[in-house]
Amino acid sequence: MPGKVVIRKLVLDVMKPHKPSVLQVGLDISSLSGVDGCNITMIEIDKSVENIKVTVEGSDIDYSKLERALEENGATVHSIDKVSIGKAGKKLVEEADYKH
C-alpha cells in the first residue's frame, strides 16, 4: 500500500500588518500540528504593512490550517513560491542548485 502523500515544505509570500509581530506569527505557525518549524524573513516594510517570506517545514503541513493561522493574524498569502510534497516518513527533496 502506498504511503500517504503530504506537504513537507512551503515557501509563501505574505503581506501582514505591523501588529502582531513576526515573532507572534512564527509562534502561531509553529504551534500547528504537522509543523516542525518555520522561518520568517522581512522583505519590505511599508507605512501600514510588511511583506514577509514564510518558510514552513514539517511532517504533514495542513495548508488550510496554515492559511487560517495567517489570516487570524491579519495576513494574506500573495503566492506559494515553493512547495515540497512527499510521502510520510520519506526524504524531503531539496531544490537542485542551478549554475549557468
N, C-alpha and C positions, 0 to 999 in steps of 0.2 A: 504494500500500500504506500503510495507517495506521501511524503511529509507535507505538512501544512505550509502554504506559501505566506510569507509575512513581509511587512515593511521593516527593514533593518536600519535605514538611514534616510533622512530627509534634510535638504537644504532649502530654506524658504526665504524669500524677500518679503519683509513685513514692514508695514507702516504702523506706528503706535504714537499715542500722545506722550507727553513728557512724564506724566504720572500714570500708572505706577512705574517705578524704576526698572531697568533691565534686570537688576538683581531679583526683584519680586517676580517678574515674568519668568525668569530662568528657574526659580524655585517652584513656581506653579507647574511649569512644564516637566521638571524633573520628578515631581511627585506623582505623575501619571503612571498607571500600571503599564508595563511593557517598555518603559523608557529607562535606559540606563544612565543617561546624562545628556546635557545639552551645552552648546557654546553659543553665545550671542555676541556679535560684533557690531559696533556702532558704525554705520556707513555715512550718515549725514544727519545733521541737526538743523531743523528749520525753526521758524518762530513758534509754531504750535505743534509740530510733530517731529518724530525721529524715524529715520529709515534704518532698519536693522537687518542683519543676516542671521538667521536662526538655524543652527545645525543640531539635529537631534539624532541620537543613536540609541538603539535598543534591541531587545529580543523579539518584540512584536508591537510595533507602534500602531496605535489606532488613530488614523488621520482625523477622523471626525471629532474625537475627544481632544486631540491636539489643537485643532482649529477652534473648537469651543473654548478651550482654556485661553487661547489668544484673544478671542472675541470678548470674553469676560474681563480681560484686561484692557479693552478698548482698541485692540489691534486688529488689523486687516491683512490677510495674506494677499500680496500682489501677484506672486508667482511661486511655483515649485521649480527651483533651479536645478535640483538634483534629487534622484531617488534611487535607493539600492533595495532591491527586493530579492529574497531568497527563501530557502526552506528553513524551517525552525531547526536550530541546532547546527546548522551548516555554516561554512565560512562566508564572511562578508567580502564581496568582491569590490576592491578599490579601483578607482579610475586610473587607467594607464597614463604615464607621463608621455606627452607627445612633443617630440623635438622636431623642429623644422629641418 
